[in-house]
Amino acid sequence: MEKKIHAFESEIFEAFRSNEKKMDKAKDTLKDNGYYCDNLWHVDDVKQNYPKCSTKEALEVLDDVMTSDYIQETIYSFIDKKLNK
């Protein structure tokens, strides 16, 4: 039984590592094309504080927040401040 559990844990770990490598490759592709990808948000960032929130709802919340005028204006304001020292 212990061997089965160890094999199962190894399988899960390998699947996680495979997905992590795919995500890293996708981020590298985006970075190579001029996109900033070092601050990504995940549905779990929403769901950790709102556990009853569905994945679909969490994605909608993230979309609403990240595309809000306030966030966009704040980002551009900080870019301006950084470049106009």
C-alpha positions as CSV (number, residue, x, y, z in Angstrom):
1,M,0.0,0.0,0.0
2,E,2.8,2.4,0.9
3,K,4.4,1.9,-2.6
4,K,1.1,2.7,-4.2
5,I,0.8,5.9,-2.2
6,H,4.4,6.9,-3.1
7,A,3.8,6.1,-6.8
8,F,0.6,8.2,-6.7
9,E,2.5,11.1,-5.0
10,S,5.2,10.9,-7.6
11,E,2.7,11.0,-10.4
12,I,1.0,14.0,-9.0
13,F,4.3,15.8,-8.5
14,E,5.4,15.0,-12.1
15,A,2.0,16.3,-13.5
16,F,2.5,19.5,-11.5
17,R,6.1,19.9,-12.7
18,S,4.9,19.4,-16.3
19,N,2.2,22.0,-16.0
20,E,4.7,24.4,-14.3
21,K,7.1,23.9,-17.2
22,K,4.3,24.7,-19.7
23,M,3.3,27.8,-17.9
24,D,7.0,28.9,-17.7
25,K,7.3,28.4,-21.4
26,A,4.2,30.3,-22.1
27,K,5.4,33.2,-19.9
28,D,8.8,33.2,-21.6
29,T,7.1,33.4,-25.0
30,L,5.0,36.4,-23.9
31,K,8.1,38.1,-22.4
32,D,10.0,37.5,-25.6
33,N,7.2,39.4,-27.3
34,G,7.3,42.4,-25.0
35,Y,4.7,41.5,-22.4
36,Y,5.2,41.8,-18.6
37,C,4.2,38.5,-17.0
38,D,5.8,38.6,-13.5
39,N,2.7,39.6,-11.7
40,L,-0.1,37.2,-12.7
41,W,-3.2,36.6,-10.7
42,H,-5.0,33.3,-10.2
43,V,-8.6,32.5,-9.3
44,D,-7.2,31.0,-6.1
45,D,-6.2,34.6,-5.1
46,V,-9.8,35.5,-5.1
47,K,-11.2,32.2,-3.7
48,Q,-8.8,32.1,-0.7
49,N,-10.8,35.0,0.8
50,Y,-14.1,34.1,-0.8
51,P,-14.3,30.3,-0.7
52,K,-17.9,30.2,-1.9
53,C,-16.9,32.0,-5.1
54,S,-16.9,29.8,-8.2
55,T,-14.0,29.7,-10.6
56,K,-16.1,31.4,-13.2
57,E,-17.0,34.2,-10.7
58,A,-13.4,34.6,-9.6
59,L,-12.3,35.0,-13.3
60,E,-15.0,37.6,-13.8
61,V,-13.9,39.5,-10.6
62,L,-10.3,39.5,-11.8
63,D,-11.3,40.7,-15.2
64,D,-13.5,43.5,-13.8
65,V,-10.7,44.6,-11.4
66,M,-7.8,44.3,-13.8
67,T,-9.6,46.2,-16.6
68,S,-11.1,48.9,-14.3
69,D,-10.3,52.5,-15.1
70,Y,-8.7,52.9,-11.7
71,I,-6.2,50.2,-12.2
72,Q,-5.3,51.3,-15.7
73,E,-4.9,54.9,-14.6
74,T,-2.8,53.9,-11.6
75,I,-0.5,51.8,-13.7
76,Y,0.0,54.6,-16.3
77,S,0.5,57.1,-13.5
78,F,3.3,55.1,-12.0
79,I,4.9,54.5,-15.4
80,D,4.9,58.3,-15.9
81,K,6.4,58.9,-12.4
82,K,9.0,56.2,-13.0
83,L,10.1,57.7,-16.3
84,N,9.8,61.4,-15.4
85,K,12.0,61.2,-12.3
